[in-house]
Amino acid sequence: MKIGLDVGSTTLKCVVMDEKDNLLFSSYERHFSRIKEKTITLFEEIRKEFPNDGNYYLSVSGSAGMGLAQRFQIPFIQEVYATRLAVMKMVDKPDVVIELGGEDAKILFLSGGMDVRMNGSCAGGTGAFIDQMATLMGITLTEMNQLAKSYDKTYTIASRCGVFAKSDIQPLLNQGASKSDISKSIFNAVVNQTIGGLAQGRPINGKIVYLGGPLTFFSQLRESFNSGLQVNGICPDHSLYFVAMGAALSPMDKMINLEDLIYRLNDTGESKTFVGLKKLFEREEDYLDFKNRHDGEKVSKTEPSTYNGHGYLGIDAGSTTI
């Protein structure tokens, strides 16, 4: 049997496939940056699910999977290649793949000349961006999708950066704009960021395939893409697992004993080779000296019960605080 592991920026996806490429097992969960611990738990679950199979072909993919693969000598498959393998096998005559992850976004042009477009270091217009906007509005992601179904109008919202988007959304909330309208506007902003930032003028048409968590979980995000592109894209079965399935489908010539790999994962400590910043103050005396030099005049306070005279009230109504 074959295991495909997709270690994304925020989630861990895994599949087990048999020799005929049938899907036998799948798992999807957030790893909260505890990749090693979550991987161990996942492999132990697979071992219990298939007690008669100890050796597997195993391949790792995903934006956060390379370190794990290098450290434990596991074959690594680049995620774009893995996506293409799975799409070409699972989808009949696809033209374009749009995939949104936790912190990355990709467009794969499969017909009319193979081409791949990916975002850079900014997570604007990805799952992390949507998470941040839902938190700003004080709603869950499920509520956000539901609210967007009953929108009346939309607003222009920046999606390149969460800070810019917040600057657009906070005044709308303060002025009483409905969360339904804002939710739909956020999904539209993701579409504009993906098309404008990645397609860069190349037409997106034909059979469009939607992959990744945001496009799987948010029906209104898919509707926004369909409306913006004037297409009717498809979100295939197991759309969360296409990178993991591509990893499992990739050529592998060496089997790995799962029991041994779990032991090695448990036995290895965490790496401490991080570059840190120097301390701002080496000694307590340095800090006290700095504090004494910069202590300005303090605002005097008066006991309210003993005060006689006029009072002056000042109110600062900021974008988020009063």
C-alpha positions as CSV (number, residue, x, y, z in Angstrom):
1,M,0.0,0.0,0.0
2,K,1.0,3.6,-0.5
3,I,0.8,6.6,1.9
4,G,0.7,10.2,0.7
5,L,1.3,12.9,3.3
6,D,0.6,16.6,2.5
7,V,2.0,18.8,5.2
8,G,0.6,22.2,4.5
9,S,1.2,25.5,6.3
10,T,-1.8,25.0,8.6
11,T,-3.2,21.5,8.0
12,L,-2.0,17.9,7.7
13,K,-3.7,15.7,5.0
14,C,-3.0,12.0,4.5
15,V,-4.3,9.2,2.3
16,V,-3.6,5.5,2.1
17,M,-4.1,3.9,-1.4
18,D,-3.9,0.4,-2.6
19,E,-2.0,-1.0,-5.6
20,K,-4.9,-0.2,-7.9
21,D,-5.0,3.5,-6.6
22,N,-8.2,3.0,-4.7
23,L,-8.6,5.3,-1.7
24,L,-8.6,3.3,1.5
25,F,-8.1,5.9,4.2
26,S,-8.0,9.7,4.5
27,S,-7.4,12.2,7.3
28,Y,-7.6,16.0,7.4
29,E,-6.8,18.2,10.5
30,R,-5.1,21.4,11.5
31,H,-1.6,20.7,12.9
32,F,-1.2,24.0,14.9
33,S,2.5,23.9,14.1
34,R,2.9,20.6,16.0
35,I,3.8,18.7,12.8
36,K,5.9,15.9,14.3
37,E,3.4,15.1,17.1
38,K,0.4,15.1,14.7
39,T,2.3,13.0,12.2
40,I,3.1,10.4,14.9
41,T,-0.6,10.3,15.9
42,L,-1.6,9.9,12.3
43,F,0.8,7.1,11.6
44,E,-0.3,5.3,14.7
45,E,-3.9,5.5,13.5
46,I,-2.9,4.0,10.2
47,R,-1.1,1.2,11.9
48,K,-4.2,0.4,13.9
49,E,-6.5,0.7,10.8
50,F,-4.3,-1.8,8.9
51,P,-2.7,-4.1,11.5
52,N,-1.6,-6.7,8.9
53,D,0.5,-4.2,6.9
54,G,3.7,-3.0,8.3
55,N,5.6,-1.8,5.2
56,Y,4.4,1.0,2.9
57,Y,5.5,3.2,0.1
58,L,5.5,6.7,1.6
59,S,5.9,10.1,0.0
60,V,5.6,13.6,1.5
61,S,4.5,16.8,-0.1
62,G,3.3,20.3,1.0
63,S,4.8,23.6,1.8
64,A,5.9,22.5,5.3
65,G,6.8,18.9,4.4
66,M,10.3,19.3,3.0
67,G,11.9,19.6,6.5
68,L,10.2,16.5,7.7
69,A,11.1,14.5,4.6
70,Q,14.8,15.6,4.8
71,R,15.1,14.9,8.4
72,F,13.7,11.4,8.3
73,Q,14.9,10.3,4.8
74,I,11.4,10.2,3.3
75,P,10.9,10.8,-0.4
76,F,9.6,14.4,-1.1
77,I,7.4,15.4,-4.0
78,Q,6.9,19.0,-4.9
79,E,3.3,19.9,-4.4
80,V,2.6,21.4,-7.9
81,Y,3.9,18.2,-9.4
82,A,1.8,16.1,-7.0
83,T,-1.3,18.2,-7.7
84,R,-0.9,17.7,-11.5
85,L,-0.4,13.9,-11.1
86,A,-3.7,13.6,-9.1
87,V,-5.7,16.0,-11.3
88,M,-4.7,14.3,-14.5
89,K,-5.7,10.9,-13.1
90,M,-8.8,11.9,-11.2
91,V,-10.4,14.5,-13.5
92,D,-11.3,14.0,-17.2
93,K,-9.7,16.6,-19.5
94,P,-9.0,19.5,-17.0
95,D,-7.9,22.9,-18.3
96,V,-7.2,25.0,-15.2
97,V,-6.7,24.2,-11.5
98,I,-7.3,26.9,-8.9
99,E,-6.0,25.8,-5.5
100,L,-6.2,27.8,-2.3
101,G,-4.5,26.6,0.9
102,G,-3.9,28.0,4.4
103,E,-1.2,30.4,3.2
104,D,-0.7,29.7,-0.5
105,A,-2.5,30.1,-3.7
106,K,-1.9,28.4,-7.1
107,I,-3.2,28.4,-10.6
108,L,-2.2,25.5,-12.8
109,F,-2.8,26.0,-16.5
110,L,-2.9,22.4,-17.9
111,S,-4.0,23.1,-21.5
112,G,-2.8,25.6,-24.1
113,G,0.7,25.4,-22.7
114,M,1.5,24.1,-19.2
115,D,2.1,27.0,-16.7
116,V,2.1,27.4,-12.9
117,R,1.4,30.6,-11.0
118,M,1.9,30.8,-7.2
119,N,1.8,33.5,-4.6
120,G,4.9,34.8,-3.0
121,S,5.6,35.4,0.7
122,C,2.2,37.2,1.3
123,A,-0.8,35.1,2.4
124,G,-3.3,37.6,1.2
125,G,-6.3,36.0,-0.5
126,T,-5.7,32.6,1.1
127,G,-7.3,30.6,4.0
128,A,-5.3,32.5,6.6
129,F,-6.8,35.8,5.2
130,I,-10.3,34.5,5.4
131,D,-9.7,33.2,9.0
132,Q,-8.5,36.7,10.0
133,M,-11.5,38.5,8.4
134,A,-13.9,36.1,10.2
135,T,-12.2,36.8,13.5
136,L,-12.4,40.6,12.8
137,M,-16.2,40.3,12.4
138,G,-16.6,38.0,15.4
139,I,-18.1,35.1,13.5
140,T,-17.2,31.6,12.7
141,L,-16.1,30.5,9.2
142,T,-19.3,28.5,8.9
143,E,-21.3,31.5,9.8
144,M,-19.4,33.6,7.3
145,N,-20.3,31.3,4.4
146,Q,-24.0,31.2,5.5
147,L,-24.2,35.0,5.8
148,A,-22.7,35.4,2.3
149,K,-25.7,33.6,0.8
150,S,-28.1,36.3,1.8
151,Y,-26.0,39.4,0.7
152,D,-27.7,42.4,-0.8
153,K,-24.7,44.4,-2.1
154,T,-20.9,44.2,-2.0
155,Y,-18.0,46.5,-1.2
156,T,-14.5,47.0,-2.5
157,I,-12.1,45.3,0.0
158,A,-8.4,44.9,-0.4
159,S,-7.2,41.3,-0.2
160,R,-3.5,41.8,-0.8
161,C,-2.9,42.3,2.9
162,G,-4.9,41.7,6.0
163,V,-4.0,45.1,7.4
164,F,-5.4,46.9,4.3
165,A,-8.5,44.7,4.4
166,K,-9.1,45.5,8.0
167,S,-8.8,49.2,7.1
168,D,-11.7,48.7,4.6
169,I,-13.8,46.4,6.8
170,Q,-13.6,48.1,10.2
171,P,-15.3,51.4,9.0
172,L,-18.0,49.4,7.3
173,L,-18.7,47.5,10.6
174,N,-18.7,50.8,12.5
175,Q,-21.2,52.4,10.1
176,G,-23.6,49.4,10.4
177,A,-22.9,47.6,7.1
178,S,-24.4,44.1,7.3
179,K,-22.1,41.2,7.9
180,S,-23.8,39.3,5.0
181,D,-22.6,42.0,2.6
182,I,-19.2,42.1,4.1
183,S,-18.8,38.4,4.0
184,K,-19.6,38.2,0.3
185,S,-17.3,41.1,-0.3
186,I,-14.5,39.2,1.4
187,F,-15.0,36.2,-0.9
188,N,-15.1,38.5,-3.9
189,A,-11.8,40.1,-2.7
190,V,-10.2,36.7,-2.6
191,V,-11.3,36.1,-6.2
192,N,-9.9,39.4,-7.3
193,Q,-6.6,38.7,-5.6
194,T,-6.3,35.3,-7.1
195,I,-7.2,36.3,-10.7
196,G,-5.4,39.6,-10.7
197,G,-2.3,38.5,-8.8
198,L,-1.8,35.1,-10.3
199,A,-3.5,34.9,-13.7
200,Q,-2.0,38.3,-14.7
201,G,-4.1,38.5,-17.8
202,R,-4.0,34.9,-19.0
203,P,-7.6,33.7,-19.7
204,I,-9.1,31.2,-17.3
205,N,-11.6,29.1,-19.2
206,G,-12.5,25.6,-20.1
207,K,-12.9,23.0,-17.3
208,I,-11.9,24.7,-14.1
209,V,-11.1,22.5,-11.0
210,Y,-11.3,23.9,-7.5
211,L,-9.0,22.4,-4.9
212,G,-7.9,23.1,-1.3
213,G,-9.6,23.8,2.0
214,P,-11.2,27.2,1.3
215,L,-12.6,26.2,-2.0
216,T,-13.9,22.9,-0.6
217,F,-15.5,24.4,2.6
218,F,-16.9,27.7,1.3
219,S,-19.6,27.2,-1.3
220,Q,-20.0,31.0,-1.6
221,L,-16.3,31.4,-2.4
222,R,-16.8,28.9,-5.3
223,E,-19.8,30.9,-6.4
224,S,-17.7,34.1,-6.4
225,F,-15.1,32.5,-8.6
226,N,-17.8,31.2,-11.0
227,S,-19.4,34.6,-11.2
228,G,-16.0,36.4,-11.6
229,L,-14.8,34.0,-14.3
230,Q,-18.2,33.4,-15.9
231,V,-17.6,29.6,-15.6
232,N,-19.1,26.7,-13.8
233,G,-16.1,25.1,-12.1
234,I,-16.1,21.8,-10.4
235,C,-15.0,20.8,-6.9
236,P,-14.3,17.1,-7.2
237,D,-14.7,14.4,-4.6
238,H,-11.7,14.3,-2.1
239,S,-10.7,17.8,-3.2
240,L,-8.9,18.3,0.1
241,Y,-6.6,15.4,-0.6
242,F,-5.3,15.9,-4.2
243,V,-1.8,16.8,-3.1
244,A,-1.6,13.9,-0.8
245,M,-3.0,11.6,-3.5
246,G,-0.5,12.9,-5.9
247,A,2.3,12.1,-3.5
248,A,0.9,8.6,-3.1
249,L,0.7,8.3,-6.9
250,S,4.3,9.4,-7.5
251,P,6.9,6.8,-8.5
252,M,8.5,5.2,-5.4
253,D,11.0,2.3,-5.3
254,K,11.6,1.9,-1.5
255,M,9.2,0.7,1.2
256,I,9.3,2.1,4.7
257,N,8.5,0.2,7.8
258,L,5.8,2.3,9.6
259,E,6.7,0.9,13.1
260,D,10.3,1.9,12.6
261,L,9.4,5.4,11.3
262,I,7.1,6.0,14.3
263,Y,10.0,5.0,16.6
264,R,12.4,7.4,14.9
265,L,9.9,10.2,15.0
266,N,9.4,9.7,18.8
267,D,13.1,9.3,19.4
268,T,14.2,12.5,17.8
269,G,14.2,15.8,19.8
270,E,13.3,19.1,18.4
271,S,15.8,21.1,16.4
272,K,17.2,24.2,18.3
273,T,19.1,25.7,15.4
274,F,17.2,28.9,15.2
275,V,18.8,32.3,14.9
276,G,17.7,34.7,17.6
277,L,18.1,38.4,18.2
278,K,20.5,39.8,20.8
279,K,19.1,41.0,24.1
280,L,18.1,44.6,24.2
281,F,19.7,44.9,27.7
282,E,22.4,42.5,28.8
283,R,22.1,43.3,32.6
284,E,19.3,44.5,34.9
285,E,21.4,47.6,35.6
286,D,21.4,48.6,31.9
287,Y,17.6,48.5,31.9
288,L,17.3,50.6,35.1
289,D,19.8,53.1,33.7
290,F,17.7,53.4,30.5
291,K,14.5,53.7,32.4
292,N,15.8,56.4,34.7
293,R,17.1,58.4,31.7
294,H,13.8,58.3,29.9
295,D,11.3,58.7,32.7
296,G,9.4,61.9,31.9
297,E,7.0,64.0,33.9
298,K,4.1,61.9,35.1
299,V,0.6,63.0,34.8
300,S,-0.7,64.1,38.2
301,K,-4.0,62.6,39.5
302,T,-6.5,64.1,41.8
303,E,-8.8,62.2,44.1
304,P,-12.3,62.6,42.6
305,S,-14.2,62.9,45.9
306,T,-12.1,65.9,47.0
307,Y,-12.2,67.8,43.7
308,N,-14.2,71.0,43.3
309,G,-14.5,72.7,39.9
310,H,-15.3,72.0,36.3
311,G,-14.8,68.6,34.7
312,Y,-13.6,68.1,31.1
313,L,-14.6,64.8,29.4
314,G,-12.5,63.5,26.5
315,I,-13.7,60.6,24.3
316,D,-11.5,58.9,21.7
317,A,-13.6,56.7,19.5
318,G,-11.1,54.8,17.4
319,S,-11.6,52.2,14.7
320,T,-11.7,49.4,17.2
321,T,-11.6,50.9,20.7
322,I,-13.3,53.6,22.8
